[in-house]
């Protein structure tokens, strides 16, 4: 995914996906960093799957996260804990 595509992708968003986020090219795009949400740096993008699967790409931190489980209904606590652990691990370095 090239940054110049992501820069304009959010302008076509019509679906509300939360504060400081938009939608473009099939991804949820983080427009502003909010440490409470764990959605990554501005310009990072992600998507959640049906059975507690997720991926997130944070170009600023050069980070790709992939979480795959088979748990239904979606366990948002697992996803948040996974992302929190990864970000805490890289911030300590």
Secondary structure, DSSP 8 states (H G I E B T S, - for coil): --HHHHHHHGGG--S--STTEEEETTEEEE-S--TTTT--STT-EEEE-TTS-EEEEETTTTEEEEE----SS--HHHHHHHHHHHHHHHHT-
